[in-house]
Amino acid sequence: MSIAARASVLERVQQQALALQPELVQLRRHIHAHPELSFQEHETMAFVSQCLTSWGIEHETGVAETGIVATIRGGKPGPLRALRADMDALPILEANHDKPYRSKREGVMHACGHDVHTTCLLGAAKILHTERAHLAGDLRLLFQPGEERLPGGASLMIKAGVLQNPVPSYIVGQHVMPQLPAGKLGFRSGMYMASADEITMTVTGKGGHAAAPHQNIDTVAITCQIIVALQQVVSRYANPAIPTVLSFGRIDAPGTFNVIPDTVTVLGTFRAMNETWRQEAHQRMKAMAEAMATSMGAQCDFFINVGYPFLENDPEVTSRLRELAVEYVGEAQVVDLDLWMAAEDFAWYTREIPGSFYRLGVRNEAQGIIHSVHTPGFDIDETALTLGAGFMAWSMLG
């Protein structure tokens, strides 16, 4: 494509994205008001399908039960590429009571921005379909269920064959970032997000009256010692060059002021950015916890539900996306990202093909839009929808 032709396409994409702003807001607000939990996205799937059908975009529903695969056929020769958005919500009670688009489902909320991701991919699809004559190669658009719940909708979409017949040359995903002001895009090449495993530890001893500890096997005291000791797996066994996090978020000890319980159950998460170390850490934690419990007369059941792998952005794909972002919004609006110890099932895709996962700024302090993802007050500056849809389209056309 000539310089003049590229400039013309870029201008049209930007104009179309701006023109779509009212529709994007409407789409996002509808999805936000009707959230569905992981693998329950039946209404969301139907809504997305309705939009694609109205725009004449071919697609298949029911992929991995509640997912959609859409296809846009380019008018020029080129490789197949893929774009992905996730559609599920979280079991969180929304606190944005003054918003007309607040969740209509008690205790379910789009607190991670998947309503934004779905809306932006829909907007990009509409633009790309309009500009398909200038598109080099076909596009596969993945509207994915279940990112928030293991084993992750991405793994089920892959099993359903979304990366086959033919294999896409690479895949791109976008995620909101409430720490980043609206109007900005963030990128990181190479290692970016952590693996995430769920830990369930149950310590069993002998409960009884707290006034007679010598007659009991104190599960609370033993559990506390194990929790503290397990941090040495991070501080003394992990290579300091490998980012590693071990956190415990819940302790269930069903005793009271003067009752020591028979069992204590602990829930936690282990995160790392190296698969070899990850597996070694699993073995060390299990062995340490079980041995400590045994040494104090108790038993420990240490179970690890292995979750998503760590996410690594392909350097070549990421570099190209960053260049296109500079063209789209200017150098001042493009930032380099730090490592992030959260996890994303987009990592499953990047284990199969090259891919890049970038960030869309949604923060607006003047409007009080400052809350983090996975919190009851999370919201977005809706002007970000224009950039999210427009850049996603340009990333495939540029």
N, C-alpha and C positions, 0 to 999 in steps of 0.2 A: 504494500500500500504506500503510495506517495505521501510526502509530507503534507501536501495540501489536502489529500483525501483523508489522512488521519485527523488533521485539524477539523475538517468538516464533520467527520463522524463524532469526534469528541464533543464538538459544540452541540450537535444534535442530541447526544446522550445527556448532556448536562441540561439542555432545555427540556427534554422529555421528563427527566427526573424532577425538575422544578414543577412542571405542569402536573405531574402525578402526585404532588404533595398532599392535596386534599383527599385523594383516593387512598393514599398510603396511610394517612392518619385514620381514616374510616376503617380500613382493613385491620390495622393494628388494634384499634379500640374494640372492634368486634371480637378479635381473637383473645385480647386481654380480658374481656368481660366474660368469656366462656372458656376458662382454662380446663384442661383435662390432665389427669395424672399419667405417668409413664405407662405405655402400652394400652391406654384407654382412650386414645385420641380419635375416636370414631367421628365425632362431630367436626373436629378440626380437619380431619382428612376429607370429609364431605364438603366442607367449606372451601378448602384449597382446590379440590377437584372442580367445584362449581366455577371458581374464578378461572382456572385454566381452560375449562370447556368454553366459557364465554369469550375467551380471547383466541380460541382456535388452536390451542397448544395440545399436542397429543401427549397422553400420559396413561399410566397404569396405576390403579389403586390396589389396596390390600397387600402391598409388598411388606413382608414381615408383619402381617396382620393389619397394621394401621399406617403404613408408610406409602409414599407415592414416588414414582419415578416418571419424570417428564422428559421429553426429547425435543430439542430445537435443532433443526437441520440447517447447517450453514450453506450459503450459496457459493462458497469457494472451497477448494481442497484444503485439507488440514487434518490434524489429529483430533481424535475424540478427547474431550476434557469434561470434568465434572465439577459441579457446584453443590454445596450441601447446606441445609438448614435443619435445625431440630425443632420439634413442635410441642413437647410435653411441658407441663407445669409442675409446681412443687406443693407439698402438703403444708402450706403456710397460710395463716389467716391475714388477709390484707388489711393494712392500717390506713390506706388512702381513701378515707370515707368521703372526702369532699370531691373526689373525681367521678364524673359521670360514667366513666368506663371501668370503674372498679369491678372486681370479680363478683359475679352473680352466684358463684358456688362457694358456700361457706367452707372455709378451711383449705381452699385450693387457690393458688395464685401463680401468675407468671412473674415470679420473683427473680428469675435468672435471665430474662430478656428473650426467651425463645419465641414470644409473640413478635418481637422485633426481627429476629432472624428469619422467621417464616414470611413476614411482611416484606422484608427487603428482597428475599429471593423471589417472591411473587412479583414485586416491582421490576426486578432485574429481568425476570422471564418475559414480562410484557414488553420491555424495551428491546431485549434481544430478539424477540419474535418480530418486532417491527423492523429491526436492523439486520435481519438474518441474511439478506443478500450480501452484506459486507462481512459476514462471519466466516472465518476460516475453520472448517471442520464442524462436526456436530457437537452438541452439548448435552450432557445428561444431568438433569437437575434432581437432586435427592432431597425429598421432604421426609425427614427421619423421625421415627418415634423413639421414646424411651432413653434419652441421653442421661437422665438423672438416676437411673436404676440399673444395677448390675443384672445381666452381663453387658448392658449397653445396647441400644438399638442399632448402633453402627455395626456391631458384630453380627447381629441377626440380618441386617441388610446385606452384608457381605456374603453370608451363608445363602441368602436368597438370590445371589448372582449379580448384584448391581455393579460389580467391578469386572464383569466378564462380557464376552461376546459383543464387541471387542473390549479389551482392557483400556481404560482411559489412560492417557499419557500422564496426567496429574489431576489432583483434586484440590479445591480451595474451599475454605470455610471462614465464616465471620462470627465474631462474638462481641457483644456489648462490653464496654468498660466504663463503669461509673466514676473511676478515678480520672478519666480523660475527658476534657471538655468536648462538647458537641462541636463538630466541624473538623475534628482531628482523626487521623488513622494511625495505628501503631503496628510495627512489624518487628519480628526477631528471627534471625536465621539460626538454624541448628537447634540445640536443646532449648526447650521452652517451658513445657508443663510436666508435672510429676506423674508417676504412676500412683495408684491409690488402691489400698487393700483394707478391707474391713476386719477388725479384730473383735472376737467375742471370747472373753476369758471368764471361766466359772471356777471359783475356788470353793471347795467343799470341806467342811470340818465338822465340828461338834458344837452346836449352839447351847446356850444355857443362860443362867443368871449372871449378869455382869459383875455381881459382887463376889462371884466364885470363879475367877478366871482359870484357876488351877484345875478345875473340873471340865474345862472346855478346850476346844481347839479353835482359837479366836480367828475366824475367817476375815474379819475386818482388819485386824492388825497385820495379818499375813498378806492380805491383798494390798494394803498400803505399801508394805516393804517391796513387794514384787513390782508395783507400778514405779516406784522410785528407782529400783535397780535396773529396770528395763531401759531407762534413759541412757544407761551406759552403753547399750548397743549402738546408740547414735554417737555418744561422745568419745567412746573408746575403741569401737570396732569399725566404724565407718571411716573410710578415707575422707579427710576434711575437704578434699576437692570435689566430693560427690554430695550434692545437696540432699539432705535426708531430714525427715520430720516424723516423730512419733508423738501422737497426742491422744489422750483419753478424754472422752466427752460425757460419759455417763457411768455412774456407779450405783447399782441397785443392791442395797444391803437391808433386807426387810426385818430389821430389828427395831429397837427403840432405845430410850434412855438407859434402861437397865437390862436389855436383852441382846445377847450376841446371837446373830442368825446362823443357821446351819450352812447357808450358801451366800456367796456374794458374786454378782455378775457385773462385768465391766465391758464397756464398748469403747472401741478406739479406732484410730486410723494410722496406717503406716504409709509414708510417701517417699519416693526416691527417684533419682534420674539415672539409674544404671540397672539393667536387668539382672546382671550377674550378682551384684551386691544385694539387690532386692531379694533374690532367692536365698542367699546366704543369711541375710538378716532374719528372714522367716524362720530358718532353722535355729538360729541363735536365740531368738526370743522365745520360741516354744520350749527349747531345752532349758533355758534359764528359769522360766516361769514354773515349769513342772518340777524341776529339781529343787527350787527354793520351797515350793509348797510341801514337797515330800520331806525335806529336811526339818520342817516344823510340824510334821504329823498330819498335814492336810493333803488334799488331792487337787490338781489343777487340770482343767480341760481347756486347752489353748487352741482355738480354731481361727484360721485365717481364710476369709473369703477373698480369693484373689480377684482383683478388679482390673481396671484399665492399665495398659502399659504407659510408659512415659511418652510424651509427644515431642517429636523432633521435626522441625520445619526444614524442608529441602532447601539448601542454600540457593540453587539456581532459580527455582520457582519463586522463592521469597524475594530475591534480588529483583527479579522482573516485576513482581507485584509492587514493590516499593517504587521502582522507576515509574510505573504507571500511576501510582498514587501521587507522586510529585507532579506529573503532568495534569492530573485531575484537580488537585486542590492546592498545589504549590508546596515548596519545600518547607515552609514555616509550619504547615499543618500536618506534617508527617513526622512521627517520633519513633525512636528506637525503644523497644520494650526490655524490661528486666526479666529475669527468670520468675516464674509464677508457680508456686507449689500446689495450686489447685490442679484438678485432673479433668480430662475431657475424653469422651469416647471417640472423638475425631481421630485420636491416636491409633485406633484400629485400622482406619483407612491408610494412614501413613506407614503402617507396617506392611501394607500390600503394594502400594504405589507411591510415587513422590507426591508430596502435598505441602500446603502451607495454610496456617491458621492465623489470621490477623485480627486486630481489635478495632472496634468502632466506638469513638467517644460519644457519650450520652449525657455528660454532666452539665448542669447549669446552676451555679451557686446563687445567682440572682433570683432564680425561681424556686430555690430550696430543693433542687433535684441533686441530692448529694449522697443518697443512701446506697450502700453496697448491695451487690447481688445476694440472694438468699436471706434477705431481711424483709419484714412486713411493709416497710416504707419505700421499697425500691420503686423508682419510676424513671422516665427518660424525658429528655428534651426532644420533642417529636420532630424538630427540624433535622435530627440525625437520620431520620428515615430516608430523606432525600439523598443524602450522601451515601447511606448504606446501600440503597437500591442502585443509584447511579454508578457508584464506583464498582460494584459487583458486575454490572453490565459492561463497563469499560474494561475491566480486568480480562474479559474474554474477547473483546473487540479490538483492543489496542495492539 
